[in-house]
Amino acid sequence: MGAESFRNKAVDVICQINKDGTMVPMKVRLVDEDGLIQTYMIKAYRDLSHKGNFQMPNGVIATSTIFPFECKITNFGREHTILLYYHANLHVWQLAVPEKPSGPSGS
């Protein structure tokens, strides 16, 4: 199985900014497969910015102006892990979305 390919998608995020400047993502709003807007509570998160500069699975290099978070959300009783990151220079939140493989399908 080859490396998974990702695209970046801008999303709405509600976050808490603590007095020490740290961010806590609390909710994310995504468009589902039917084109409907869904809001998900972030049940748990891991701040990945402590690693310094590093390459995330979607190819984005996290620097001092990109704050990556691994977040857990629940959808229809199933837990999902998503990768969110905040671009401080652009003032936008983005979601790393796995791209569907291109080419012939077996269906």
Stockholm file with secondary structure:
# STOCKHOLM 1.0

chainA/1-107         MGAESFRNKAVDVICQINKDGTMVPMKVRLVDEDGLIQTYMIKAYRDLSHKGNFQMPNGVIATSTIFPFECKITNFGREHTILLYYHANLHVWQLAVPEKPSGPSGS
#=GR chainA/1-107 SS CCCCCEEEEEEEEEEEECTTSCEEEEEEEEECTTSCEEEEECCEEEECGGGCSEECTTSCEECTTEEEEEEEEEETTEEEEEEEEEETTTTEEEEEEECCCCSCCCC
#=GC SS_cons         CCCCCEEEEEEEEEEEECTTSCEEEEEEEEECTTSCEEEEECCEEEECGGGCSEECTTSCEECTTEEEEEEEEEETTEEEEEEEEEETTTTEEEEEEECCCCSCCCC
//
